[in-house]
Amino acid sequence: MDLLLSFFSTKIAYAAPSTSLNGFIANVDNLIINPLIGLLFALAVVYFLYGVLEFIMNQENEEKKTSGKSHMLWGVIGITIMLGVFTILNIVINTFGIKGVTPETGEVHLSE
């Protein structure tokens, strides 16, 4: 009878990745994504400010003014993209209620 019940029961397989890899994957948001967003945001702001400086310093040269306007435009586009990525990332994290990760076990703790 026990053999018959085990035939119809659901089989569950457990797998455990290595602790170091699991901890890295669990913290990839804090280790890679957030610093990368911050770096790219800072680069976009610097690019924008370079365009403003170029525009102001070259008032007599129309070609340089146009180049400054272009740098400002692409700087604003970069800032907008980085803010969008940061917002979408936070919406996803808040939607799933992720409040913390335990690197040793790889467990994700959901808010209640």
C-alpha positions in Angstrom: 0.0 0.0 0.0 2.9 2.3 0.8 4.4 1.8 -2.6 1.1 2.6 -4.2 0.8 5.9 -2.3 4.3 6.9 -3.2 3.5 6.3 -6.8 0.7 8.8 -6.8 2.3 11.4 -4.5 4.1 14.5 -5.8 7.8 14.2 -6.1 9.9 17.2 -4.9 13.5 17.7 -5.9 15.7 20.0 -3.8 18.8 21.7 -5.1 21.3 23.9 -3.3 23.7 26.1 -5.2 27.0 27.0 -3.7 26.8 29.6 -0.9 29.1 32.1 -2.5 27.3 32.1 -5.8 23.9 32.1 -4.0 25.0 35.1 -1.9 26.2 36.9 -5.0 23.0 36.4 -6.9 20.9 37.3 -4.0 22.7 40.7 -3.6 23.2 41.6 -7.2 20.8 44.5 -6.8 22.9 46.1 -4.0 26.3 45.1 -5.4 25.9 45.9 -9.1 22.7 47.5 -10.2 22.3 50.4 -7.7 25.9 51.6 -8.0 25.7 51.3 -11.8 22.6 53.4 -11.9 24.2 56.0 -9.7 27.4 56.1 -11.8 25.4 56.4 -15.1 23.2 59.1 -13.5 26.3 61.1 -12.4 27.8 60.7 -15.9 24.6 62.0 -17.5 24.6 65.0 -15.1 28.2 65.8 -15.9 27.5 65.5 -19.6 24.6 67.9 -19.3 26.7 70.4 -17.3 29.4 70.1 -19.9 26.8 71.1 -22.5 25.7 74.1 -20.4 29.3 75.2 -20.0 30.0 74.8 -23.7 26.8 76.7 -24.6 27.6 79.6 -22.2 31.3 79.9 -23.0 30.8 80.0 -26.8 28.1 82.6 -27.4 29.8 84.0 -30.5 30.3 80.6 -32.2 27.0 79.2 -33.5 28.5 75.8 -34.2 29.7 75.4 -30.6 26.4 76.6 -29.3 24.6 73.9 -31.3 27.1 71.3 -30.0 26.3 72.5 -26.4 22.6 72.2 -27.0 23.1 68.7 -28.3 25.1 67.7 -25.2 22.4 69.2 -22.9 19.7 67.3 -24.8 21.5 64.0 -24.5 22.4 64.7 -20.9 18.7 65.2 -20.1 17.8 62.0 -22.0 20.4 60.1 -20.0 19.1 61.5 -16.7 15.5 60.6 -17.7 16.5 57.0 -18.6 18.4 56.5 -15.3 15.5 57.9 -13.3 13.1 55.6 -15.2 15.3 52.5 -14.6 15.5 53.4 -10.9 11.7 53.9 -10.7 10.9 50.7 -12.5 13.3 48.7 -10.3 11.7 50.2 -7.1 8.2 49.4 -8.4 9.1 45.8 -9.0 10.8 45.5 -5.6 7.8 47.1 -3.9 5.3 45.1 -5.9 6.8 41.8 -4.8 7.4 43.1 -1.3 11.0 42.3 -1.2 12.5 43.8 2.0 15.7 41.9 2.4 17.9 39.0 1.3 19.8 36.6 3.5 23.0 35.8 1.6 24.0 32.8 3.5 20.8 30.8 2.6 19.6 32.8 -0.4 16.2 33.3 1.2 14.2 36.3 0.1 12.0 37.7 2.9 8.7 39.1 1.7 6.8 41.7 3.7 3.4 40.6 5.1 
